[in-house]
Every structure is written in structure tokens, then in C-alpha cells.
Amino acid sequence: RDVIFMVQFLAVTDYISSLAEAERVYGITASTNPSFFSEWTESLAALKTPEQERLDLIKSRYLYHRQHGHLLENAVNFLVISPLLEMARLYDPPYLLRSEVPVQFEFADENQTIYQGRIDALVVQQQLWVVLVESKRTAFNLTTALPQALAYLASGSEDQTRFGLVSNGEHSIFVKLSEKQYAFSDEFSLNRRRNELVNVLQILNRLRIEVDN
């Protein structure tokens, strides 16, 4: 039964290529309530100085490797996402990680160059999904991954609020799904002057509280 479910699930996520498809297949709609996804803007605890300093180091490392062209495939996730999850204490008890079957994708840019990659997902306590986009194009637009993220979230229990972090290391977006409605946060980028990894870690810490409850 588990094998059949996984094959069916993979087929569905391969089929979901747009937000409209995700809405149609899972019967979900985008929330128009400004307070629906308040978790990414409210009650965010300030970080300690050592945490801020480590986030600055993570960003500087990323920019260094990008400048010298040494970022290959999923290297940005090793440089950025893994340390973030560690700092958010999501690798430690009582949290358990589960890996989902990866989804392959390809797309063409304005020059008709074909890029291939994959979308991996980690699940924390059934409620928090970390959707990682791996591509040779590090500036890959996350828009393609958002429908997949909704498909992952919508595949779980309908009576449970679920959150997701969608990231390619350089860009990150949070998503919430609850009672057949969903909403996205703003996009956070390592290309801006201010270190927006601070926002990402603050939100992860906030969502950890939601998972605990």
C-alpha cells in the first residue's frame, strides 16, 4: 500500500505545474484575508548577537562562492539551508525528518536554453515542509516550485495546518495551508543589502512554535 501511494503521489506532483492546477486538484484557494498568514510577520523573536553573526558568515560565504562561480547543483542548500535548519533546532529531538520522493523538472529560459533540476522535500513532524530546489541555475525562479510545494502540503491531513519553506538557497518563500486556503510570504533574497536570512530564521523559529503546539 505504501508503494502504491508513493507512485500515485509522485504522479500527482509531476502533474501539478501551476497554482491553478494545484487549486483544481486539491480544491484549495488563495486566502484574501490579510491576517490569514500572520505567523511570518507577527510575534517574531529577536535573534541573539551570535546568531546574527553566524547568519552574516553564511551570507558572506554564499556570496564568495557565487562570485567565483563555484556553486554547483545543490551547493547553495549545503551552504545556506542546512545551517538554517540547524540554527532553528529542527534536526534535534523531538523533531523527526522524513524525505519525500524528489520531483524532476526542466524549463527553458528566454534564450531557449534547457535547465534541468529536481525538487526535494523534507517533512518536520508532518506539519513543516522544507522544499528545496536544486538546479544548475542558482537564480532559478521559485515560481515553478510553489505549485509543487502546495501539492506536498495538500497531500497531508486536511484538519492540520501546515507550513512550508520553499528555497533554492538564494531565494526563500514561506507558505501556509489551512482549511483549504493558502497564502505566501514575501520573498527573501540574499541579493539585498540587508541580510534577510535574519527574517528566514526568525520565521522558522516562529513556525517551530506552531509545530510544537
Secondary structure, 3 states (H helix, E strand, C coil): CHHHHHHHHHHHHHHCCCHHHHHHHHCCEECCCCCCCHHHCCCCCCCCHHHHHHHHHHHHHHHHHHHCCCCCCCHHHHHHHHHHHHHCCCCCCCCCEEECCCEEEEEECCCCCEEEEEEEEEEECCCEEEEEEEECCCCCCHHHHHHHHHHHHHCCCCCCCEEEEEECCCEEEEEEEECCEEEEEEEEECCCCCCCHHHHHHHHHHHHHHHHC
